[in-house]
Every structure is written in structure tokens, then in C-alpha cells.
Amino acid sequence: MAKIAFLGLGVMGYPMAGHLQAAGQQVTVYNRTTAKAEAWSQEHGGSWAATPREAASGADYVMACVGNDDDLRAVCQGEDGAFAGMTSGSVFVDHTTVSTKVTQELYTEANASKISFIDAPISGGQAGAENGILSVMCGGDEDAYDRAAEVVGAYSRICRRIGESGAGQMTKMCNQIAIAGLVQGLSESLHFAEKAGLDSRAVVEVISQGAAGSWQMANRYETMIEDEFEHGFAVDWMRKDLGICLDAADETGASLPVTALVDQFYKEVQNKGGGRWDTSSLLKRLRALG
């Protein structure tokens, strides 16, 4: 049994921390909204702490799943940050999707205190977190990864080290780039079917069994057809991620024309008040165009 701190109890972190506790680990959680941490503790039986430092004190592993670069810095750094409570030899595992800039910054700071830092962004959505079948893509020192991988297995279907620090975040960018194009393609396909007077469900039943099939099609077509977008990964978060992708593309020299275009489509969705809609709301944008 390891002593684990989990920082951030959003739609992903809440069930992830629950899987760790159910696996027999000794889990202490922290959340910016204390009431949520208290609720988690009552539901799962672990404990909660008032600050990241308190949660991380004496922990073998500290997991974080927060919102963005600034949120991650807030739970790591400063007098009440997790790093201040961690001991030499412990491992910080960051499941947040953030820039490689903040990853390298925190990796360097952690190493100076003899703490290991693994960037380990996740894919699989809320359902993947709840069912413990997330994909976890990691960057960092190999020995630290090897120690953390078994613990991460409590909520993952696959966990793989891609390379040195930052490689996990770069891999997550590949994931988001692929999703952006897929969702736009699926939206256009369903929009075309509607305009052509076809039975959209029948169309999906047939094409999903061929080369057009995808996770997005299997898991999102029904709600897309029903014009329901109040679930899943929000447009606001996707634009944050695509911004990271496009910034990194400028640095690496990669060409991402489709990603840049879809990012602008999501901006239009935000301007229509759809920032909290699911990413599949690209179809709603097309319907609005006529």
C-alpha cells in the first residue's frame, strides 16, 4: 500500500482518486473547493487536506489533474504547494494537459529537490476515468516512470512512457490534433446525411463498420443526431488544448492547417455561447449555417 495524494477532483480526478482508494492505496485528496474533497472522502473512505502541501506531506506519489498551466503551478509551487511537502525520492505525476514549457519548469524545480516529475496527460474522457480505462502518455525519467506505472494502472487501460520530460504532453497534442479533425469530419458527414434526406442512424450503422469507424462515431453520433451537447469534454478546454498544439507547432515547424481551421470553428461555437458544450457541437455550428 502506497501513500498517495491526489490534487484536483474534477470530472476526471474525482473517479481516478476513487480507483486508487479502491485498489487499497492510502489516498489523501485536495481540491480548491473544500466541499468536494469532503464529499469524496465520505464516498470513498480516504482523507482530505486543506492545502496541496498538507496532502502531499509524506506521500510516495502525488497525482494532479487540474485545469491549466497556472492551476498546475498553484498546486505545485509556493509555501502551500505540493513540492514543499514532498520528500526526497517521491514522485509527482501530472495528469493535466499543459504546455511543455510549464512541464520543463516544474521538472527542473522538482529535480532540484530530488523529487521526480512525470508528465502523464490522459485520454478517454469522463467515461474512461469512471471505468478506469484511460490512456496515459508519459514523459520523464525511466526509473520514476517504472515506479509510478503500476499505481497509475488503477485507472488506466494503457500507460506508456514515450520519452524524456515533455514527451507525454507532446503525445497528448498528437491526440488532440487527431480528435479535432475526426470530430469535424464526423460533423460534416452527419450534416451531409441530414441535408441529403438520409436516415442518419442507418448511415452510421453501415459506415461505422467500415473504414470510417472511430471512437468519436461510436460514442457521440447518437447525441449529435439528437442535438444534445451538454456532456463530455467542453469546447473551452479543447480550445485551450488546441492553443497549446498550435504554439508547439510554431516552435517545431509542424504544419497543422486542419487543426488551425477547426480551432477557429470552435471559436465560433464559443461566440454562440457554447463554450461548455461538448466538442461534438461542431455539428451544431454547421446546422446554424443552414
C-alpha positions in Angstrom: 0.0 0.0 0.0 1.4 3.4 -1.1 0.6 6.7 0.5 -0.8 8.9 -2.3 -2.0 12.5 -2.6 -4.4 13.4 -5.4 -4.8 17.1 -6.3 -7.9 18.1 -8.3 -11.3 16.5 -8.1 -12.9 17.5 -11.4 -14.9 15.1 -13.6 -11.7 13.2 -14.3 -9.8 13.4 -11.0 -12.7 12.5 -8.7 -13.2 9.0 -10.1 -9.4 8.5 -10.7 -8.7 9.1 -7.0 -11.6 6.8 -6.2 -10.0 3.9 -8.2 -6.7 4.4 -6.2 -8.5 4.2 -2.9 -10.5 1.1 -4.1 -7.2 -0.5 -5.1 -6.1 -0.4 -1.5 -3.9 2.7 -1.6 -3.9 5.2 1.2 -5.3 8.3 -0.5 -5.5 11.9 0.6 -7.2 14.3 -1.7 -7.1 18.1 -2.2 -9.5 20.3 -4.1 -9.8 24.0 -4.4 -13.4 23.7 -3.4 -13.1 22.0 0.0 -16.7 20.7 0.0 -15.9 18.5 -3.0 -12.9 17.0 -1.1 -15.1 16.3 1.9 -17.7 14.6 -0.3 -15.0 12.5 -1.9 -13.7 11.4 1.5 -17.2 10.5 2.7 -17.9 8.5 -0.5 -14.6 6.6 -0.8 -13.2 6.5 2.7 -9.9 8.3 2.1 -8.9 11.5 3.8 -8.7 15.1 2.6 -6.4 18.0 3.2 -6.8 21.8 3.2 -3.7 22.5 1.1 -1.6 20.7 -1.6 1.3 20.7 0.8 -0.7 19.1 3.6 -2.0 16.4 1.2 1.5 15.7 -0.2 3.2 15.5 3.1 4.9 12.1 3.4 3.3 10.8 0.2 5.1 8.3 -2.0 3.2 9.6 -5.1 1.4 12.9 -5.8 -1.1 12.9 -8.7 -2.5 16.1 -10.1 -5.4 16.6 -12.5 -6.2 20.3 -12.7 -7.1 22.8 -15.3 -4.2 24.6 -17.0 -0.6 25.8 -16.6 -1.4 28.3 -13.9 -3.6 25.8 -11.9 -0.7 23.3 -12.0 1.8 25.9 -10.8 -0.6 26.8 -8.0 -0.8 23.3 -6.6 3.0 22.6 -7.0 4.8 25.8 -6.0 4.8 28.2 -3.1 4.6 27.8 0.6 1.4 25.7 0.4 2.3 23.9 -2.8 2.8 20.1 -3.0 6.6 20.4 -3.7 7.0 21.9 -0.2 5.5 18.9 1.4 7.1 16.2 -0.7 10.2 14.3 0.4 13.3 13.2 -1.5 12.6 10.2 -3.7 8.8 10.8 -4.1 7.2 11.0 -7.5 4.9 13.7 -8.8 2.6 12.5 -11.7 0.9 15.3 -13.6 -2.3 14.2 -15.5 -3.1 17.8 -16.5 -2.9 18.8 -20.2 -0.4 21.7 -20.1 2.3 23.2 -22.1 5.8 21.7 -22.4 7.1 25.0 -21.0 5.5 24.5 -17.6 6.3 20.8 -17.7 10.0 21.6 -18.1 9.9 24.3 -15.5 8.4 22.0 -12.9 10.5 19.0 -13.8 13.6 21.1 -13.2 12.3 22.5 -9.9 11.3 19.1 -8.7 14.7 17.6 -9.6 16.4 20.3 -7.6 14.6 19.0 -4.5 15.3 15.3 -5.5 11.7 14.8 -6.4 10.8 13.0 -9.7 8.3 14.7 -12.0 6.4 12.7 -14.7 4.1 14.4 -17.3 1.3 12.0 -17.8 -1.7 13.5 -19.6 -4.7 11.3 -20.2 -7.3 10.5 -22.9 -10.5 8.7 -22.6 -12.9 11.3 -21.3 -15.1 11.2 -18.2 -16.3 7.7 -19.1 -12.8 6.4 -19.3 -12.0 7.9 -15.9 -15.1 6.4 -14.3 -14.5 3.0 -15.8 -10.7 3.0 -15.1 -9.7 2.6 -18.7 -7.8 5.8 -19.5 -4.9 6.0 -21.9 -1.9 7.6 -20.2 1.0 9.0 -22.2 4.1 9.8 -20.2 7.4 11.7 -20.3 10.1 11.8 -17.7 12.9 9.7 -16.2 12.6 6.0 -16.8 13.1 4.8 -13.2 10.5 7.2 -11.9 8.1 6.1 -14.6 8.6 2.5 -13.7 7.7 3.1 -10.1 4.6 5.1 -11.0 3.2 3.0 -13.8 1.8 0.3 -11.5 0.0 2.8 -9.4 -1.4 4.6 -12.5 -2.7 1.2 -13.6 -5.6 1.5 -11.1 -7.4 3.8 -13.6 -5.7 3.1 -17.0 -6.1 0.7 -19.8 -2.7 1.6 -21.2 0.2 3.6 -19.7 3.3 4.1 -21.7 6.5 6.2 -21.4 7.1 7.9 -24.7 10.4 9.6 -23.9 12.1 12.3 -21.7 10.3 15.0 -19.9 7.7 16.7 -22.1 7.2 13.7 -24.4 3.9 12.9 -22.7 2.5 16.4 -23.3 3.7 16.3 -26.9 1.9 13.0 -27.4 -1.3 14.5 -25.9 -1.1 17.2 -28.5 -1.0 14.5 -31.2 -4.1 13.1 -29.6 -6.0 16.4 -29.6 -4.9 17.1 -33.2 -6.3 13.8 -34.3 -9.6 14.3 -32.4 -10.1 17.8 -33.9 -10.1 16.5 -37.4 -12.1 13.5 -36.6 -14.9 15.4 -34.9 -15.1 17.9 -37.8 -15.2 15.1 -40.3 -18.0 13.3 -38.4 -19.9 16.5 -38.1 -19.7 17.1 -41.8 -20.8 13.5 -42.5 -23.9 13.8 -40.3 -24.7 17.2 -41.7 -24.5 15.9 -45.2 -26.7 12.9 -44.4 -29.3 15.3 -43.0 -29.2 17.6 -46.0 -29.5 14.6 -48.3 -32.6 13.4 -46.5 -31.0 10.1 -45.3 -31.6 8.2 -42.1 -28.6 9.3 -40.1 -28.7 6.3 -37.8 -28.9 3.9 -40.7 -25.9 5.7 -42.3 -23.8 5.4 -39.1 -24.8 1.8 -38.7 -23.3 1.0 -42.1 -20.3 3.3 -42.3 -19.2 2.7 -38.7 -18.4 -0.9 -39.6 -16.0 0.1 -42.3 -13.0 2.4 -42.7 -14.9 5.4 -41.4 -15.5 3.9 -37.9 -13.9 5.7 -34.9 -14.4 6.2 -31.2 -15.9 9.5 -31.8 -18.5 8.0 -34.1 -19.3 5.1 -31.8 -19.7 7.3 -28.7 -21.0 10.6 -30.0 -23.2 10.0 -33.1 -26.4 9.4 -31.1 -26.3 12.6 -29.0 -25.1 14.6 -32.1 -28.1 13.5 -34.1 -30.4 14.4 -31.1 -28.7 17.9 -30.9 -27.6 17.2 -27.4 -24.2 18.7 -26.4 -24.4 19.2 -22.7 -21.9 16.5 -21.8 -18.3 15.3 -22.3 -15.2 17.4 -23.0 -16.0 21.1 -23.2 -15.2 23.3 -26.1 -13.4 25.8 -23.8 -11.0 23.0 -22.7 -10.5 21.9 -26.3 -9.6 25.4 -27.4 -7.1 25.6 -24.5 -5.5 22.3 -25.7 -5.5 23.3 -29.4 -3.8 26.6 -28.5 -1.0 24.5 -26.9 -0.8 22.4 -30.1 -0.6 25.4 -32.4 2.0 27.1 -30.2 4.1 24.0 -30.2 3.7 23.7 -34.0 5.2 27.2 -34.4 8.2 26.1 -32.3 8.7 22.7 -34.0 7.9 23.8 -37.6 5.0 21.4 -37.9 2.2 22.4 -40.3 -1.3 22.0 -38.8 -3.8 23.6 -41.3 -6.8 21.5 -40.3 -6.2 21.9 -36.6 -5.9 25.7 -37.0 -9.2 25.7 -39.0 -11.1 23.6 -36.5 -9.8 25.8 -33.7 -11.5 28.7 -35.4 -14.7 26.7 -35.8 -14.6 26.1 -32.0 -14.1 29.8 -31.5 -17.4 30.4 -33.4 -19.1 27.9 -31.1 -17.8 29.8 -28.1 -19.1 33.1 -29.6 -22.5 31.5 -29.8 -22.4 30.7 -26.1 -21.3 27.1 -26.5 -18.1 27.2 -24.5 -19.4 24.5 -22.2 -20.9 22.4 -24.9 -19.2 19.1 -25.8 -16.6 19.2 -28.6 -19.1 17.3 -30.9 -21.0 20.6 -31.1 -19.2 21.3 -34.3 -22.3 19.8 -35.9 -24.4 22.5 -34.2 -22.3 25.1 -35.9 -22.9 23.5 -39.3 -26.7 23.3 -38.7 -26.7 27.0 -37.8 -25.1 27.8 -41.2 -28.1 26.3 -42.9 
